[in-house]
Amino acid sequence: MEPYSEQDLQYAAEFRDWVHEEVLKKVQAIHPEIKEVVDPHAVDEYFQQVWDYPGAWYPIVAIPEGYKSRKALVDTLVKLTIEKYAK
């Protein structure tokens, strides 16, 4: 794990919670009994490194690597959540 500050991790956790709220709304529209989101990503995966002036890498809160958009992340988490609870 990168050496993120406590504040950085708090921001990432808040962003992750925000994503989870959106996922849960979509999931509960289909299965109201589901109360928890399945997310295989740890909080520290909600960062991306950005090269910025003066020539250094900086972490920013963002969707985990491998997703083209926030919508793609939300759709994937909805699918994973429904699959887990459908068993």
C-alpha positions as CSV (number, residue, x, y, z in Angstrom):
1,M,0.0,0.0,0.0
2,E,1.2,3.5,-0.8
3,P,1.9,5.8,2.2
4,Y,-1.4,7.6,2.2
5,S,-2.2,10.0,5.0
6,E,-5.1,9.4,7.3
7,Q,-7.0,12.3,5.6
8,D,-6.4,10.7,2.2
9,L,-7.8,7.4,3.4
10,Q,-10.8,9.2,4.9
11,Y,-11.6,10.9,1.6
12,A,-11.3,7.6,-0.2
13,A,-13.6,5.9,2.3
14,E,-16.1,8.7,1.9
15,F,-16.0,8.3,-1.9
16,R,-16.3,4.6,-1.6
17,D,-19.3,5.0,0.7
18,W,-20.9,7.4,-1.8
19,V,-20.4,4.7,-4.6
20,H,-21.9,2.1,-2.3
21,E,-25.0,4.2,-1.6
22,E,-25.6,4.4,-5.4
23,V,-25.0,0.7,-5.8
24,L,-27.4,-0.2,-2.9
25,K,-30.2,2.0,-4.4
26,K,-29.9,0.1,-7.7
27,V,-29.7,-3.3,-6.0
28,Q,-32.6,-2.6,-3.6
29,A,-34.8,-1.5,-6.5
30,I,-34.6,-5.2,-7.7
31,H,-34.0,-7.0,-4.3
32,P,-35.2,-4.8,-1.4
33,E,-34.0,-7.4,1.1
34,I,-30.3,-6.8,0.3
35,K,-28.7,-4.5,2.8
36,E,-24.9,-4.7,2.0
37,V,-22.8,-4.1,-1.1
38,V,-20.2,-6.6,-2.3
39,D,-17.0,-4.7,-3.2
40,P,-13.8,-6.6,-3.8
41,H,-11.8,-3.4,-3.7
42,A,-10.0,-2.2,-0.6
43,V,-10.2,1.5,0.3
44,D,-6.6,2.1,-0.8
45,E,-7.6,0.9,-4.3
46,Y,-9.8,4.0,-4.6
47,F,-6.7,6.1,-5.5
48,Q,-5.0,6.8,-8.8
49,Q,-1.5,8.3,-9.1
50,V,-1.3,11.5,-11.2
51,W,1.9,13.1,-12.5
52,D,1.8,16.8,-11.7
53,Y,3.9,19.8,-11.4
54,P,6.7,20.0,-10.2
55,G,7.3,16.6,-11.6
56,A,6.0,14.3,-8.9
57,W,3.3,11.6,-8.5
58,Y,0.3,12.6,-6.3
59,P,-2.5,10.3,-5.2
60,I,-6.1,11.4,-6.0
61,V,-9.3,9.8,-4.9
62,A,-10.8,8.0,-8.0
63,I,-12.4,4.8,-9.1
64,P,-10.2,1.8,-8.9
65,E,-7.9,0.9,-11.8
66,G,-9.5,-1.2,-14.6
67,Y,-12.8,0.7,-14.9
68,K,-13.5,3.2,-17.7
69,S,-16.0,5.1,-15.7
70,R,-17.8,5.4,-12.4
71,K,-20.9,4.0,-14.1
72,A,-18.9,0.9,-15.1
73,L,-17.8,0.5,-11.5
74,V,-21.3,0.9,-10.1
75,D,-22.7,-1.6,-12.7
76,T,-20.0,-4.2,-11.8
77,L,-20.7,-3.8,-8.0
78,V,-24.5,-4.1,-8.6
79,K,-23.9,-7.3,-10.6
80,L,-21.5,-8.8,-7.9
81,T,-23.9,-7.9,-5.1
82,I,-26.9,-9.5,-6.8
83,E,-24.9,-12.6,-7.8
84,K,-23.8,-13.2,-4.2
85,Y,-27.2,-12.8,-2.6
86,A,-29.0,-14.7,-5.4
87,K,-27.2,-17.9,-4.3
